[in-house]
Amino acid sequence: MPKEHPAQAPGTRGVGAAMSALVLAVLLAALDQTIVSTALPRIAADLDGFDDIAWVSAGYLLASTAVTPLWGKLGDMFGRKRLYLAATAVFLAASVACGLAQDLPQLIGARVLQGVGGGGMIVLTFALVGDIVAPERRGRYQSLFGSVYGVASIVGPLLGGVFTDQLSWRWAFLVNLPIGVVALVVAARALPAGVRGARARVDYAGALVLAAIATGLVLVTSFAGRWGWTSPAILGLTAATVALAALFVPLERRAAAPVLPVTMLTSRTVVLSSLIGFAANAAMFSVLVYLPTYLQIVDGVSATLSGVHMLPLVVGLVLSQSLAGRWAAHAGRLRLILVSGLVVNLAGLLLLSTVGAATGTVVMSAYFLITGVGIGMVPMVVLTAVQNSVPAADIGAASAVVTFARSIGAAFGVAVFGALLTADFATRTRDLPRTGGFDPSRPESLAQLPAAAQDLARAAFAHATGGAFLWIAPALAAGTVLALLLKQGRPTAAGQAAGEPAGDRPAAKAGVRSRAA
């Protein structure tokens, strides 16, 4: 069996150019998960589609999650650079289609296509770092992408609001074109050819079943609050998803080139890291999505000022991402960094659970800073741990597993947090008058209440938000326990090339070879 040989890595200048293109691509894909949130009311009014407007966001999330494993596997088989350029082209074409959509079905269809491209851009970007950077330095570079995600989560809604108010909601999509073209051109010139695996028949059946599983998970987590967790639709989707998951493993065992190698699911590092990523993203996106809403409702600030108030969280996230990447590169103590980050994140959540209408700005900023530091230390270190535990030809599939788990974790966390928050808020405000359009399922409608009742409603929302944070905390506690079970080890480039990573057994079959993409 021939050995695998990683492709020639670019020099220092080449790494800088390649990483610039990849950071731009991740920024675009991450922004498109959040930038439309503040534009949705205007989109619904312009396209006359209030009833189905949620699909504008859900369609992107569903598609990007469903195709992640397939993009990762195809990148391993046919060359990650080639597939990355294709995914970026799909994303840009779909962005233009979104900006030119004349009705809601057109926009939703374009958003689904945009999610297909965006999912490929994200997972292949993470995998391409494995082609560009040596194992012991990946943590430093992966941390850049985590910072981009955090910034995009805060800046996205603000940009969406600015475009909607000052120009048109269509620019929330069309702005992708000039930035994306620059990223595409730089990537085409700067990215290395990459590692390419052995030719094999594409596992379309496995990809289809896995996409169906992802679709079921996203639909359940996105719409359970709207349809009801015990509604026939949600129960049916849950049952179908479980049945497909049971079918998936034997299907992949029989596949010649499975889209998700079953052996990878037996890798201690891959499985534990995926579960940690799920828990961390559930908590992270609960914070990033609902804290601006808290600030706008309880403190009465504008959407723009809520972003300003969130700056300490972003600063903590960016700083801890950078430091975590450097610590991982110099010391190889991935487990220590993960445990520390999860503990700090848990402490931040517990502090946030105590906030109320009387909490001062300085105290709130300190809580945000602590939470941001904890959030920043986890996501990309998890990805680095996985990439350092598999052979180079499986980096795409391994990255896809973790990215898939993180995407589902984000959707699950936001859905559960929102359901808990809404239910608690409705209970606490059941005695308030239902006048002027006030609806407990829509906390933003409390502005319709009489002035005397608004303070009571704001206090109720603050208590409900704190209670929801307490319910999310066990996910981080479980993630901390899982991080303690990870094997400690420092990866080496030699071990990576030989397919014998430190701290774990290889998760792929032998017999892969390298060719130029």
N, C-alpha and C positions, 0 to 999 in steps of 0.2 A: 504494500500500500504506500503510495507516495505521501510525503509529508506536506503539510501546509506551510507556505512561506508568506508572511505578510508583505504587502506591497511596499514599495519605496516610499518612506515618509518624506514630506516636504521639509525644507530647511526652516530656520526661524522666521524669515520673512514670509515664506510660503504659508507657514502655520498661521501667522497673523492675518494674512489676506483670507485664507480659508475660513478661519474662525469668525472674521467680520461678516462674511457672507452667511454663515450658519446662524450667527446671532440675529442678523436681520430677518432671516427666514423664521426663526422661532418667535421673534417679536411679532411678526405679522400673524402667524398662526395662533399665538396666544391672545393677541388683541381681538381677533375675530371671535373668540369665545366670550368676550365681555363688552366689546364696543357697541353692540347693538342694544344692550339692555336699556339705556336711556333713550334710544331712538324708537323703541317698539310702539309707544302710544301714537307717535306721529306716523309711523309706517302703517299702523292699523287704520288710522283715519284716512290716509291718502289712498290706500289700496282696498279700503272697505272690507276688512277682515278681522274684526275684533275676536270672533269666536275661535279662530285657528291661529292667532298670532303667536301663541307659545311654541308652535312648530318652527318658527324662524330660528329660535335658539336651540330647541331640542333636535331639529334636523341636523344641524352642524355637529352637535355633541354625539348624536347617534352614529352618524356616518364616520366621523373621525375615530371613534372608539372601535367600531365594527371592523374597519379595514386595517387597523394597526398591526395585528399579527401577520396579515398577508403581505403588507409592505415590507415588514422586517424580514420575512422568509424570502421573498423575491429579491430583496437586496443582497441577502447572503448568496443566492443562487446565481444571479445575473450581474452583480456589481452594484454596490450601493450608490456610487456617483451617478450612474445612468438612471437608476430609479428615482434618486433625489431630484434630478433635473426634471424628470417627467412629472413627479408629484408637484413640484413648484409651478410648472407650466399649467397643470390642471387647476391648481389653486388660483392662479392669476386669471385664467380664462373664466373661471366661475365667479371671481370677484367682479369682473366686467358684467357678466350676466346678472349678478345681484343688483348692481348699480343701475342697470337698464330695465329691470323687471317692471312690467306694466300691471301685474295683478299679483295677488298673494300666492296662488299655486306656482307661478313662475319663480317668485322669490324663494319659496320653500324648496323647489327643485334645484335651484341654483345654489342654495345654502347646503343642501345635501352633497352636491358635487364639490362644493368648496370644502366641506368636511372631509371628503375622500382625499383631496389633495393636501389639506392641512394635517390630517393624521399621518400621511406619508412623510411630510416635511419634518414633523416633530420626531418620529421614531427613527428616521434615517439620519437626522442630524445627530441624535444621541449616539447612534451606531457609528457614524463617520468619525466621531472623535476617537473611536478605537482604531481607525485606520491612520489617523493623523498623529496621535500622541501615544507615547509609551505608557504602559500600565501604571507605573508609579507616579505619573504626572496627570492622569486623567481627572482626578478629583478637582484639581485647580481649574481646569478648563470647563468641566461640567458645571462648576459652581456659577459660571457666567450665565448659563441658561436658567438656572434656578432664580437668579436675580432678575432676569428678564421676565420670567413668569410673574414674580411678585410685583414688579413695576407695572406690567401690563394689566394685572388685576385691578390696580388702583387707577391707572391712567386711562384704561379703555373706556369705562363709563363716562369719564370727564370729556374725552375726545368725542365720544358719541353725542354727548349733550351739546358741545360746542358746534360740531358739524350740523346737527339738527337745527339749532337755534340761529346760527349765523349763515349757513350755506344751504344744505339739504341733507337729509338722512342718507341720500345716495352716495355722498362723499365718504361715509363710514366704510363703504366697500371700494369705491374707486381710488381712494388714497393708497390702496395696496399696490396699484399698478406701477407707478414710478419707483417706489421703494423695492418692490419685488423684482422688477426688471434689472435693477442694479445688482441685487443679490444674485440673480440668476446668471448674469454675465460674469461676475466675479467668481462664483462657484464653478462655472464651466472652465474657467482658466486656472483657478487655484487649487481645486480639490484633486487629490491623487486618484489614480485609476482605481485603487481599492482592491480588496480581496474578493475573489469569486470562487464559489464552490463548484462541486461536480455537477454536470448536467443531469437533470432528472425530470421526470414528468411532474408538473405542478399539481399539488394536492388541492384541486379545486373543490372536491367534496368536503374535505376538512375545513377549508377556508369558508365555504358556504355555511357549514354547521356552526363554526366559531362566530361568524358574523351574525347568525341568527341568535346565538346565545348572548352576544353583546347587545343586540337589538332588544331582546327581552329584558335584560338587566337595566338598560338605559330607560326603556319605556316604564318599567316598574318604578324605578327611582325618580323619574322625572314627573310622572303623572299620578302616582299613588295619592299624593295630597289632594289632587284635583278630582280624581275619580273615586277615592276612598280605598283605604288599604284592604278592606274586606269586600270590595265590589267584585262582581263576577269577572269583569275584565282583568283586574289586577291578579286575582286568584288564578284565572286561566293562564295569563301570561307567566306567572310564577311556576305553575305546574309544567307548562310547555318548556320553559327554560331549564328546569331541573331534568326533564326527560332528555332534552338535547345534550345536556352536560353528561348524562350517563351514557349516551350514544357516542360522544366525542372520543373518549379514551380508546375503546376498541377500534373505532374507525381509524384513528391515528396509528395504532399499533400495526395495522395492515398496510398503511401507506408507504410507498417506496421512499418518498421525500416529504414527510409530514410537515404541515405548515407550523405546527408546534410539536417538536419532538417530545415524545412521552418521557424519554430519559431526562429531559430538562425538568420535568415535574417531580423527579426523584432527587434532584440536586438540592441539598440542604440550603445552600446560599441563595439560589434562585427562588425557592419557595418562601423562605423566611423573609427575604428582601421584598418580595412581592406583597406579602401580608403587611409588612411594616409600611411600605409605600401606600397601600390601601388605607391603613389607619391614619397615617400622617396627612394624606390628602383629604380625608374625610374631615379632619379637624381644621386643616389649613383653609379649605374653601368655605367652610362654615364661617370662619372668621372674616375672610376677605369679602364674602358676599353680603353678610348680614351686619357687620359693623357700620358700614356707611349708612344703611337703613336706620340703624339705632341712632346714629348721630343726627340724622335728618329729622327723625320723629321725636326723640327724647330731648335733644338739645336745640332742635328747631333751626339748624343751620341749612344752608343751601347745598345742592349736590356738589358744587365746586368747592365750597368750604369743607364739606365732609372729606373730600380728598386731601385737603390741606391738613386736617386733623389727623389723617391716617399716615402722614409723613414719618413720624417716629417708628411706626411699624415697618415701613419700607426701608428706612435707614438701618434698623436692626436686622432686617432680612438680608439686605445687600452685604452688610459688613460680615455677618455670620456665614453667609455663603462663601465669601472670599476667604475668610479665615479657615473655615472647614476644609475647603479645597486645598489650601496650603498645608494644613496639618495632615491631611490624608496623604499628600505627596511626600512629605518629609518623614513622617513617622509610621505611615501605614497602619495607623490605629483606627480603622474604620468602625469597629464595634464601639470603642470608647466615644467617638464622635457621635455616633447614632444614639447611644444611650444618653449622653449629655444633652443632645438636642431635644430628644423626646421628653426628658425630665423638665428642661426649661420651658418647652412648649406646654407641658401639662401645668406647670406652675403659672404660666401666663393665662391659661384658660380658667384656672381656679380664681385668679385675681379678677379676671373679667366677669366672672359670675357674681362678683360682689358690687359691680357698678350700679349706680342709680342716678336719678335726676339730680341729686345733690353732689355727685362726684365731681371734684374740681378738674380743670383742664390739665394742670400739671400732673396730678395723680393719674388721670386717664392716659396721658402721654407716656408716663413711666410704664404703665401696664402694657400699652401698645408696643413699646420698645422691647420689653421682656418677651412678649409673644412673638414679635418679629425675629428676635435672635433665635428662639427655639425653632420657629418655622424654617428658617434659613439653613439650619445645620443638617437637615434630614434628607430632602428629596434627591439631590444629585449625588450625595454620598451613597445612598441606596443603589443608585444606578451604577456608580463606580464599582461597588462591591460585586455586583453581578457581572459586569463586563470583565473584571479581573479574575473571575472564576470559571470562565468558559474559553474554549479555543477561539481564535480570531474569526474563523469562518462561521461561528454561531453567534457572534456579537449582535447581529441584527435581530435574530429570533429571541435572544435573551433580553435585549433592550425592549423588544415589543411586549414580552410577558410583563415586565415591570411597568411599562407605560400603560398597558392595558389595565393592570390592577390599579394603578394610580388614577386613571380616568374613571373607572367604576367607583373607586373610593370617593372621588370628588363629587360625582353625581349622587352617590348614596348619602354622603355627609350633608350636602345641601338639602336633599329631599327630607331626610330625617329631622334635621335641625329645623327646617321650615315647618314641618308638620307639628313638631313639639311646640315651637314658638306660637304658631297660629292657634293650636288647641288651648294652650295655657292662657294666651291673651283673650281668647273668646270666653273662657271660664271667668277670668278676672273682670271682664267688662260686661257680664251678662245682665247686670242691673242698670247699665247706662242706657239712656234713651236711644232708640233706633230711629233717629230723625236726621233729616238733611243728608241722607245718603250714607250714613255710617254703617259699615259692615265689618264685624269682627274678623272675618277671613281676609280683609284688606286693611291692615293697620294704617296705611297711608290715608285712609278715609277718615281718620279721627279728626282731621281739620274741619270736618263738616259738623262736629259736635258743638253745642253751646260752649262758650268760653269757660264756664265753671266746671264743665265735665272734662275738658281737654287735659287739665293737669292730672286728674285721676287716671285718664286713659294713658297718658305718657308714663306715669308711675307704673301702671299695669304692664305696659310694654317693656319697661326696663326690667321688672321682676321676671317677666316671661323669657326675656333674652338671657338673663343670668341663669335661670333654671335650665334652659336649653344647653348652655355651655357645660353645665354639670353633667348632663346626659351624654355629651360627646366625650367628656374626659375619660371614661373607661376605655374608649378605643385607643387613646394614647397610652394608657396604662398597659393595655395588652401589647401594644407595639413595643413598649419598653422591655417587657418580659421576653418577647421574641428577639429583640436586639441582643439581649444577654446570651441567647442561645447560638448566635452567629459565631463561627470559628474565627479566631483572631489570626491574622496572617498578613505578611507583606508580599504582594505579588512581584514577580520578576519578569522581565521581558523574555528571558530564556524559557521559563516555565510556560509562559503564554504561547510562545511559538511551538513548543514541543507538545502542546495540548495537555500539559500537566500543571494546572494552576495551583498556587499555594492555597491551602486551606479548604480545598474542595476537589472532588473528582470531576473529570471533564464530562460535560453534559451532552456531548455529541458523539456520533459514530466516527470511527477512524476512517481515513481514506478520503479526505478532502484535499483539493489542490487549489493552487492560486493561479489566476490568469488575469490579464489586464481587462478592465471593463471597457 
